Amino acid sequence: MAFDRVPVGAWGWRSTLLVVAILVTPQLLVLQLIPETRRLTEAAQVNDLLAYPMMLGAALCLYIYWHLVGLSSATWLVAAAILFSVQGLAYAALRMAHEQQVRTSPGWHLIIEQAVALIILAMVAQASRGPAPTDPLTIGLSLGLLISGLRVLMSEVAPQFALDGQLLVLMAACFLVANLVTAVLLMRVVEPPRWARQRFALAIALLAISRTITYPTPRGDVRSVIAIVAELGGVFLITGTAVALVRVTIGEHRRWVGSLHDQLARVEAGLRVDRARLHEVGSTIAGIASASRLMHDVARVSPARRRKLEQTIESEMARLERLMSSRVGGPLLPVELDGTLEPVVVAHQARGQECLWEPSGHWAHGRADDIAEVVNILLENAAEHAKGTAVRVGVRRVSDTVRICVSDSGPGVPDTVQHRIFEWGARGDGSSGQGIGLHVAHRLVADQGGALSMARAAARGATFVVTLPAEASPGVRSHDPQDPPA
């Protein structure tokens, strides 16, 4: 059966060289520093002792993988990998320290080996049925330490006994069969992915072959070479696959988190648009309501004033209708500023705000609704932060631009807020506003190729300047008066 490819980016030739170097370097150092280990039988035992820490590291990588994916079927597999690594390391150390005893009286050690193989087989079989009752690291480490302690205890206290040749061969065959069945069962587990299960199954087979031909200790140069090669291959497959699994999972999590960030950004952007539109709608409705109430006050409003209020209500209702539609931007056209600003100013005057404004006859290049909304926001801002003071709206031509200045005599903008006054949510201490209006106004002006700025602070109050491209008034030759800076 052909192996499935490892996902792109999870593994490469650099990773292969790194794992091979980590596997081989300790072995070469031991061979160089301890001449006694240069015999193949001794080298096989040293390789056994050095391979298990790598497998323990791979088991910990699988534990990290399990934490990342939270798969129930992976719980028992992680526990089995940790158990195999911990008890295997203890057995390799014990076999090297008491080589003669293990060689001549291997009875208890081989019985424990059979028991470990059956426990791991049961764990892999259980992986398809449900999760482990507790953390796999706790299960694997507890069982591994318990079995390792039992090995040492039986080696020191229990009477040692040998096995005849036929029984030894039978036990070796049973050990090999149990591991091969474990590899087959592993392929039937749903998770981890198929490409990983294939490599883990092959690794189990290689490690089983390595252990079987050196049962109970390495004997003969040919067997030792086969054992070394098979064990290194198995450890390489387990380590590389475990690391690749972690890398793939981390990559998927990064993409998932990035996707969540994108979705959150889109939701936040949509929420900002909705809140900004709600802010505009609320202000416009307030102006319409005030103008409507004032218009019906016959005793206080003259017929001429009533007609102007009617025009204001009609104009603001039309703008509100366009605002509530799904419009996004629109073409930039010549805009008569007097006809655009008058309804906004009158609406605020109807709400009781003292607004001083005179028609200027200037035209700008932009969008009438957006210009009206910007001035509306600036007047709202002045009404909020400069209550009881007059607000002046002035329009003048400067070179090829038109400037709309909205000035009040209030307390001004706090120094702590000035540098971020146009940011979303920026507001001073004690402000009851939401910090939305000026951000929206700044964006609307920028979308029209203009700029919104705060003029140099005077003794009192705040002045905001809307700068837009100028349009020549129809039938009037344009001129460039030099106005003093705001």
N, C-alpha and C positions, 0 to 999 in steps of 0.2 A: 504494500500500500504506500502510495506516494505521500510525502510529508506536505502538509499545508505550509505556505510561506509565512514567515514572521511578518507582522505588519510593518510597513515602511516607516523607517525612523526609529524603530524599537531596538534594532540591532545592526551591527555593521562590522567591517573587518577590524576597525580600531578596537571595538569592544571584545572581539574574539582574541586579538593579540593581548589585550589587557588581562583577560581571564586566564589565558594560557600562561602568561608570565607569572601571575599570582599562584597558579597551580604548581608550576615547575620550579620556580626560583627557590622556595624553601627546601625542596628535595635536593636540588643541586648544592645548596649551602651545607646541608647535613652530610651529603656524600663527601664534600670537600673537607669539612671540619672533623668528621668522625670516620676515619678510614675503615673501621670495622663494618660499617654499613654498606660498603661497596660490593659486598657479595649480593647476588640477586635475591636470595631468600631474605636477607636482612633488609635490602632495599624495599622489598615488597611490604614488610612490616612497617618500615618507616613511612612509606607512601600511605599505608592504611592509617597510621597515626596522624599524618598531616592532612589527609583528605577530609576527615570528619569535621574539623573546624570550618572548612569551606562549605560543607553541606549544612552545618549549623547556621552559617551566615545566609545560605540560600533559604533555609527554613524561616529565618527571621524576615527575609524579603517576602516570602509567602504570607507571613503574618501581617506585614504591612499591606500587602495586596488585599488580604481578607478584610482588614480594617477599612480600606478605601472602597471596596465594592459591597461589603456586607452580605456576601452570598452564603446561604445556609450550607450548601453542599461543600463549600471550601473549608468549613470549620473542621471537619474530621480529617481532611487532607493535611491541613496545617498541623494539627495535633500529631498525626502520624509522622510527618516529616521531622518535627522536633523530637519526638520519641526516638525515631531511628538515629538521628544525629547524636543525641546525648548519650544513649546507651552504647552506640557504636564507638564513640570516642573513648568511653570508659573501658570497653572491651579491648580496643586496640592498645590502650596503655597497659592494661592488665596482661594481655597476651605478650607484650614486649618485655614487661618486667618479670613475668614468670613463664618464660617460653618453655622451659623444660617441663614444668608441671602441666601446662596446658597441652603440650605435645603428648605426654605419656598418660595423663589422666584427665581427658577432656570431658568426662561424662556430664558433670553439672553445667559446664559452659555450653555444651551442645544442646542440652535440654532447654536451657534458658534461651538459646538462639532460636530453637523451634517455637518456643512460646512467644517470643517477640515477633517472629514472622507471622504467626497466627493472629496475634493482637493487631498488627498492622493490616493484615488481610481483613479482619473484622471491621476495622475503622473505615477502610476504603469501601467495603460493602455497605456500611451504614451511611456513607456520604450521600447515597441516592435516596435515603429514606427520611432524613430530617437533620436538623442542626444539632450540634453538641449541646449539652445542658449548661456549659459554662465556657469561659474563655479558652480557646485552643492552646494558647501558650501555657496556661495553668495545667491543662490536661497533659500535654506532651512533656512538659518539664517535670511534672510530678511523677508520671510513669517512668520517664527516663532516669531520674535520680533514684527512684525506688528500685528499678531493675539493676541499675549500676551498683547500688548498695548491696543488693542481694547477691550479685556476682562476687563482690569482695568478701561478703560474709561466708558464702559457700566455699570460696577459695581458701579462707583462713580457718574455718571452724568445721565444716562438713567433711566427712571422709571422702577422699578422692578415689575415683575408680575409672578404669579404662573400658573401652568398647572393642568388641572383636571387629574384624575387617568388614564382614557382611553387614553388621548393624550400622557401622560407620557409613558405609556406602548408602544404605537405605535412608539414614537420617539426612545425608547430604542430598539425596534425590528428593526427599520430602521438602527439604528447605528450598531447593530450586523450584519445585513445582508450586509451592506456596507463593513464592515471589512472582513467578510467571502468571499465576492466577490473579494476583494483586494487580499486575500490569494490565491484564485483560479487563478486569473490573474497572480499573481507572479510566479506560477508554469509554466506558458506558456512563460515566458521570456527566451531568449536564455542563457543569462548570468546573474548572476554568475553560477557556476557549479550546477548540479542537487542536489547534497547532501546538498549544502548550501541553495538552494531555498526551499527544503523540510523543513528544520529546521526554516527558516524565516517564511514560511507559517504557520507552527504550532505555532510559537511564536505569530504571529498576531492573530490567533484564540484564544489563551490563554489570551492575553492582552484584546481582545475584550470581552471575557466572564467576565474577572475580572472587566472591566469598566461597563459592562451592569448590572451585579447583584448589583452594588453599585451606580446605576443611581438614582439621581444625587450625593448622598453622601452615605457612608456605613450605612446600617441599619440591625441590627440583628447579633447575634454572628455567626450563621451558614454561612450567606452570607459573613460576614467579613473573616471568615477562608478560604472559597472557593476563595474569591478575593485575599487574601494574597498568597495562594498556587499557584493560576493560574498566578498571576503577577510575582512572583518569578521564576516560571518555564519559562514564556515567556522571562523575562529579562536574565535568564541564557542561554537560547537558542540563543537569539540575540547576547549577549556578546561573548559567546563561539564560535559561528559560525563566527562572524566578526573577532575575533582574529585568529581563525584557517585559515580563508581565507588569512589574511595578512601573516601568517607564511608559508602557502603553496606557496603563490606568491613569497615571498622573497626566499624560497628554490628553486623555479623554476628559479628565476633570478640568484641566485648564480650558479646553474648548467649551465645556459645559458652563464653567464660570464666566468665560468670555461671552458666551451666548446670553447668559443671565444678565451680565452687565449691559449688553446691547439692548436687550428687552427692557431692562430697567431704565436705561437712558431714553428709549423711545417712549416708555410710559411717562417718565418724568417730563420729557419734552411736551408730550400731549397734555399732561396735567398743567404744565406752565401755560400752554396756549389756552386751555380752558379757563384757568384762573385769570389770565390776562383779559380774555374776552368777557368773563364775568365781571371783572373790574370795570371794563369799559361800559358794559351794559348797565351795571348798577349806577354809574355816574350819569349816563345819558338818561336813564329812566327818572333819576332824581331831578334832573333839570326839566324834563318834560312835565313831571308831576307838579313841580313848583310853578312853572309857567301856566299850567292849566288852572291851578288854584287861583293864581293872581289874576288871570284873565277873567274869571267869573266874579271878581270883586268889583262890581260896577261902581261903587262909591269912590274907589281909589284909582281906578284905571280909566284913562281917557280913551275915546274911540281910536285915536291914532296909535296909542300904546297897545290897545287890544289887538289891532290888526298886526302890529309887529310881533306880538306874542303868538298870534295864530300862525304867522309865517314861521316863527321859531319852532313851534310845536310840529308843524308840517315838515320842516326841514330835518329836525332831529328824529322824527318818526321814520322818515325815509332813510336816514343814516343808520338808525337802529335796525331797520329791516335788512339793509345791506350787511350790517355787522353780524346779524344772526344767520345770514346765508353762509354757504361754504366757500366764500371767496377767499382766495389766497393771493395777495398782492394785486396786480393789475397793471395796465399800461401807465407810463408816466406822461401826463398831459399838461398843457397850460392850465393853471389854476388861478382864478380870481380870488385874491386873499380877502377882500372886503366881504364878498358874498359867502365865503367859507367861514370866516371868523365871527361874523355878526351873530348868527344863531347861537353859537357857543357862548359868546359874551352875554347875550340877552338871557340865556338859560341860567347862567350863574347869577346874573343880577336878580332874576326872579327868585332865586334861592336866598336872597338877602346879602350876597357878597358885593362889596363895592368894587366894581371893575371900571377902570378908566380906559377908554379906547376910542380912537378916531379913525375913520376910513382914510386909507392912504393911496388907493388907486394902483397899488403894485400887484404884479402877477408873479407867480413862482412856477417852477417846473416840478411836478410831483403828482400826488394823489390827493384829491380834495378831502376825502373821508379820513385819510391818515393824518393830514395836517390838522384837521379839525380835532381829531382825537388827541394828538400831541398837545395842542393848546388846552384842550379840556383837562388832560392829566395835569398840566402845569398849574392851571387854575385850581384844580382839586387839591393839589399839593400845597398851594398857597393858602387855601381855605382851611386846611388841616393844621398847618404849622405856623400860620401868621393870622390867626383869628382876630377879627376886629380892626384890621388894617386894610388900607386901600391897595388894590393890585392894579398895576399899570401894564397894559398890553400895547406895545409899540412896534411898528413895522417900518423898516427903512431899507433903501437900496444901497449896497456897498459893492462897487465895482460890478462884477457879473453875478453877484449873489444877492439874495434877499434875506434880511435878518428879522426874525420875530423875537422880541424881547419881552419876557414876562417877569416883572419885578414886584417885590413886596417889601414891606417895612417891618417884618417880623424879626425874630431873634436870629435868623440866619441858619446856616448849616453847621453843625458841630465840626470841629477840626478832626475829630476821630472818624468821621464818616465821609469827609470830602473826597478822599482818594478813591473811595469805592462807591460813590453815590449812585452810579448807574448799574451796579451789580444787582442781581436778583436777591431780594430779601434784605438789602442794605437799609438800615434805619437807625436813627439815634436812640439813645436811652430815653425811655419814657414816651416814645412815639407810639401812637395807637394804630398807625398804618401798617400795611403788610410788606412794604418794601418792594412792591410790584410795579407801581405806576411809572416811575422814572426809568426803570429797566425797559418797559414796553415802549415808552416814548423814545428812548435812545435807539431801540431797534427799528422802530417805524421810520425815524428820520434817516437812519443809516441805509435802510432799504430803498430810500428815494434818492440816494447819492448825496445826502446832506450830512450835517453833524449837529449834535446837541451837546452843549457845553455849559458849564457854570462859570459866569463871569467873575472877575476879580472881586473879592469881598469888599463891600463898602463899610461904613460905620455900622449900619444896621441892615437887616434884610438879606434877601437872596435874589439873584438875577440869573435866569436861565435864558440862553440864546439858541434859537433854532436857525441854522444856516442852510438855505436851500438854493439850488440854481435859479437864477432870475429869468423871467420871461418878459419881453417887451410888451407893454400895454398895447392893445390893438389901436392902430391909428395914431400912436404917440411915439415920437422918437425917444429912444432910451438915452439916459444920461447917467453919469457916474459921480454923484456928489461924494465928497469925502467926509464921512461922519466920524466924529471922535470915537475912539474905542469904548466899548461898554465897560 
